[in-house]
Amino acid sequence: MKNSRLKLLSSPYIVWAVIFIIVPLGMVFYYGLTDKTGAFTLENVMAVMSEEHAKALWISLGLSLLSTAVCFFLAYPLAMILAHMNVNQHSFIVLIFILPMWMNFLLRTLAWQTLLEKTGAINNLLSFFHLPPLNIINTPYAIVLGMVYNFLPFMVLPIYNALVKIDPNVVNAAKDLGANPIQTFFKITLPLSIPGIISGITMVFIPALTTFVISKLLGGSKILLIGNVIEEEFTQAGNWHLGSGLSIVLMIFILINMAASAIFDKDGEGGLL
């Protein structure tokens, strides 16, 4: 009787998952693995090896890895500071980091476009102080900046969540046994926070790899990432087969990333909350 009730309660989610997950994925694989006649082919997937698509993929991987690394080096010290604050202080600061996530992703990126453009607020301020202008709009640096700004909270929160779960007695025991702060960090704090680090890397790397809005607005469409190529195939060229084939390639990278996350975070300790 209990199992029947549970199945009944889960039925809306099952319907939702089928309609919005299984069916779209099935369509992607169908179009990606067939040609215009409906015959099976791997040409759409292998198209990623062409010069243009391979370049876009490698640029995407490079910028995604760079953005993930920058997010990590910014997020870890901040997460440690938050973890050592009292409840009222860190709750307020965590709220500050979550607040931008409530704003539309497109609006956040457009705000940076306005700030970074040649006649934007930053260059106007630099001009007021007779300083040279900052010309990073439509460059890889602007794209990385946009990625870091948009995805930094997704790195901070999992690491913070892992750090606050560390038993203070373990750290104190290490200090009592003569470990200095550096030894305590590398032998106790860092290893115990690995689930949060892996979760943060996954949550930053995947959206950074697949994004096309940030590169379109902050890169001025001059720097094509693989996400931009896929988006153009669907919206401009109308080639769903090629767009789906390239999407399958991205799925492979995402699955590899998720598999690594599952290996290092078996208990799901690196979640957002």
Secondary structure, DSSP 4 states (H G I P E B T S, - for coil): -HHHHHHHHHHHHHHHHIIIIIHHHHHHHHHHTB-TTS-B-SHHHHGGGSHHHHHHHHHHHHHHHHHHHHHHHHHHHHHHHHHTS-HHHHHHHHHHHHHHHHS-HHHHHHHHHHHHSTTSHHHHHHHHTT------TTSHHHHHHHHHHHHHHHHHHHHHHHHHTS-HHHHHHHHHTT--HHHHIIIIIHHHTHHHHHHHHHHHHHHHHH--HHHHHHSTTSS--HHHHHHHHHHTS--HHHHHHHHHHHHHHHHHHHHHHHHH-TT-TTS--
